[in-house]
Each structure stands twice: as structure tokens, then as C-alpha cells.
């Protein structure tokens, strides 16, 4: 199922959001793609955070601290991320 979803995303047949919402039916720990609850980030933010953290493991000179992760998440959400 996951491989089929990956292929559908790669072929531009479905969006990442649609794939997440579909998988959410089978994976109880998955959240809605986007949420309004600041205490419970949506799956989009969780995916971004995971990608950033994995990139840090591959290249530790890139993102140096947790605050950098938060800054990128704010920018992705449309905030200025400044500070």
C-alpha cells in the first residue's frame, strides 16, 4: 500500500496530503495533515521535522540546533521565523 502511494505521489496522481489522509485510516498514530491545535502538530509538521532531523544526522554542519528546526517549521507554516 505504501509503495503504491509513493508511486502515485511521484507520478503526480495524488498529493502528499491525500496520501497522509488515506494512511491515517490504517496508522492510528498519524495525525491530520494540518491541524489548528498548536499543542498537537499536524502530520505535515511532523514530516518536515523528521526530514530536518534526518538531514542533520547526514550533515551535522547544516542545522545546528533545535531552534533551527523550529525556525524552518515556522517558515513552512508561513511565519517569518525571525528571531
Backbone as numpy.savetxt, mean C-alpha at the origin, in Angstrom:
# Nx Ny Nz CAx CAy CAz Cx Cy Cz
-5.41 -18.05 -7.64 -6.24 -16.87 -7.64 -5.36 -15.61 -7.64
-4.34 -15.59 -6.78 -3.47 -14.42 -6.69 -2.72 -14.22 -7.99
-2.22 -15.30 -8.58 -1.51 -15.19 -9.84 -2.42 -14.63 -10.93
-3.67 -15.05 -10.95 -4.62 -14.54 -11.94 -4.86 -13.04 -11.73
-4.97 -12.63 -10.48 -5.16 -11.21 -10.20 -3.94 -10.39 -10.61
-2.75 -10.91 -10.33 -1.53 -10.22 -10.74 -1.49 -10.06 -12.25
-1.81 -11.12 -12.97 -1.83 -11.05 -14.43 -2.88 -10.06 -14.92
-4.04 -10.04 -14.29 -5.09 -9.10 -14.69 -4.66 -7.66 -14.44
-3.97 -7.41 -13.32 -3.46 -6.06 -13.03 -2.41 -5.69 -14.06
-1.47 -6.60 -14.33 -0.40 -6.34 -15.29 -0.94 -6.09 -16.69
-2.05 -6.74 -17.04 -2.66 -6.57 -18.36 -3.64 -5.39 -18.39
-3.70 -4.65 -17.29 -4.62 -3.50 -17.18 -6.08 -3.89 -17.37
-6.42 -5.09 -16.90 -7.81 -5.53 -16.97 -8.59 -5.15 -15.72
-7.88 -5.05 -14.57 -8.51 -4.60 -13.33 -7.54 -3.67 -12.61
-8.06 -2.93 -11.68 -7.22 -2.03 -10.88 -6.71 -2.75 -9.64
-5.69 -2.17 -9.05 -5.17 -2.72 -7.79 -6.28 -2.68 -6.73
-7.04 -1.60 -6.73 -8.13 -1.49 -5.75 -9.15 -2.62 -5.92
-9.50 -2.94 -7.16 -10.45 -4.02 -7.41 -9.88 -5.36 -6.95
-8.60 -5.58 -7.19 -7.96 -6.83 -6.76 -7.97 -6.94 -5.24
-7.66 -5.82 -4.56 -7.66 -5.82 -3.10 -9.05 -6.11 -2.57
-10.05 -5.44 -3.12 -11.42 -5.65 -2.64 -11.86 -7.10 -2.86
-11.43 -7.71 -3.97 -11.79 -9.11 -4.22 -11.08 -10.03 -3.24
-9.76 -9.82 -3.05 -9.02 -10.67 -2.13 -9.50 -10.53 -0.69
-10.02 -9.36 -0.37 -10.51 -9.11 0.98 -11.61 -10.12 1.36
-12.31 -10.65 0.38 -13.35 -11.65 0.65 -12.75 -12.95 1.18
-11.47 -13.21 0.86 -10.83 -14.47 1.21 -9.76 -14.32 2.29
-9.29 -13.10 2.52 -8.22 -12.86 3.49 -8.78 -11.95 4.59
-9.11 -12.51 5.74 -9.79 -11.74 6.78 -8.97 -10.58 7.34
-7.65 -10.62 7.20 -6.82 -9.54 7.76 -6.69 -8.35 6.82
-7.21 -8.47 5.60 -7.14 -7.35 4.66 -8.18 -6.30 5.02
-7.78 -5.05 4.85 -8.67 -3.92 5.11 -9.27 -3.44 3.78
-10.24 -2.52 3.86 -10.70 -1.85 2.66 -9.53 -1.12 2.03
-9.57 -0.92 0.72 -8.45 -0.28 0.03 -8.19 1.10 0.61
-9.21 1.89 0.81 -9.10 3.20 1.45 -10.06 3.26 2.62
-9.63 3.91 3.71 -10.51 4.09 4.86 -10.47 5.55 5.30
-11.48 5.95 6.02 -11.54 7.30 6.59 -11.02 7.31 8.02
-10.72 6.14 8.57 -10.30 6.02 9.96 -8.79 6.17 10.07
-8.30 7.26 10.68 -6.86 7.46 10.80 -6.18 6.42 11.70
-6.94 5.80 12.59 -6.40 4.78 13.48 -6.21 3.44 12.78
-6.95 3.21 11.71 -6.92 1.95 10.98 -6.63 2.24 9.51
-5.34 2.22 9.10 -5.03 2.56 7.71 -5.61 1.55 6.74
-5.93 2.02 5.56 -6.47 1.14 4.53 -5.38 0.27 3.93
-5.81 -0.66 3.11 -4.85 -1.59 2.50 -3.87 -0.85 1.59
-4.31 0.24 0.97 -3.43 1.03 0.12 -2.21 1.51 0.90
-2.45 2.08 2.07 -1.37 2.58 2.89 -0.49 1.43 3.39
-1.11 0.31 3.69 -0.35 -0.85 4.14 0.55 -1.38 3.02
0.04 -1.37 1.79 0.84 -1.80 0.64 2.01 -0.85 0.44
1.75 0.46 0.50 2.81 1.45 0.33 3.86 1.28 1.41
3.43 1.14 2.65 4.36 0.97 3.77 5.23 -0.28 3.57
4.62 -1.37 3.14 5.37 -2.60 2.91 6.40 -2.41 1.81
6.01 -1.76 0.71 6.96 -1.52 -0.38 8.12 -0.66 0.08
7.84 0.36 0.87 8.90 1.24 1.36 9.83 0.48 2.29
9.27 -0.28 3.20 10.10 -1.03 4.13 10.94 -2.09 3.42
10.38 -2.74 2.41 11.15 -3.72 1.63 12.27 -3.02 0.87
11.99 -1.83 0.33 13.04 -1.08 -0.37 14.16 -0.70 0.59
13.79 -0.35 1.82 14.81 -0.01 2.82 15.70 -1.21 3.11
15.14 -2.39 3.14 15.94 -3.58 3.39 16.90 -3.85 2.24
16.46 -3.57 1.02 17.31 -3.79 -0.14 18.37 -2.71 -0.27
18.02 -1.46 0.08 18.96 -0.33 -0.03 18.83 0.53 1.22
19.57 0.19 2.27 19.43 0.90 3.54 19.85 2.36 3.47
20.50 2.81 2.40 20.87 4.22 2.29 19.71 5.07 1.79
18.65 4.43 1.32 17.50 5.14 0.78 16.71 5.84 1.86
15.66 5.21 2.34 14.84 5.78 3.40 15.46 5.44 4.73
15.84 6.47 5.48 16.66 6.25 6.67 15.87 6.03 7.95
14.62 6.47 8.01 13.92 6.40 9.28 12.43 6.23 9.07
11.76 5.85 10.15 10.30 5.69 10.12 9.61 6.99 9.70
10.16 8.13 10.09 9.54 9.40 9.72 9.52 9.58 8.21
10.53 9.02 7.51 10.54 9.09 6.05 9.39 8.27 5.47
9.09 7.13 6.08 7.97 6.32 5.66 6.68 7.11 5.82
6.51 7.74 6.97 5.31 8.54 7.22 5.20 9.69 6.23
6.33 10.32 5.90 6.33 11.43 4.94 5.86 10.96 3.57
6.35 9.82 3.13 5.95 9.28 1.83 4.46 8.94 1.85
3.98 8.36 2.95 2.55 8.04 3.05 1.70 9.30 3.00
2.14 10.36 3.67 1.40 11.62 3.63 1.35 12.18 2.21
2.48 12.11 1.51 2.53 12.61 0.15 1.61 11.78 -0.75
1.60 10.48 -0.56 0.74 9.61 -1.36 -0.73 9.89 -1.10
-1.04 10.29 0.13 -2.43 10.59 0.50 -2.83 12.00 0.08
-1.89 12.76 -0.48 -2.24 14.09 -0.94 -1.81 15.20 -0.02
-1.19 14.84 1.13 -0.67 15.87 2.06 0.65 16.38 1.57
1.13 17.46 2.17 2.39 18.02 1.73 3.58 17.27 2.30
3.43 16.57 3.41 4.49 15.76 3.97 5.65 16.56 4.48
5.50 17.87 4.55 6.61 18.71 5.00 6.81 18.65 6.48
8.04 19.02 6.91 8.23 19.05 8.34 9.48 18.54 8.74
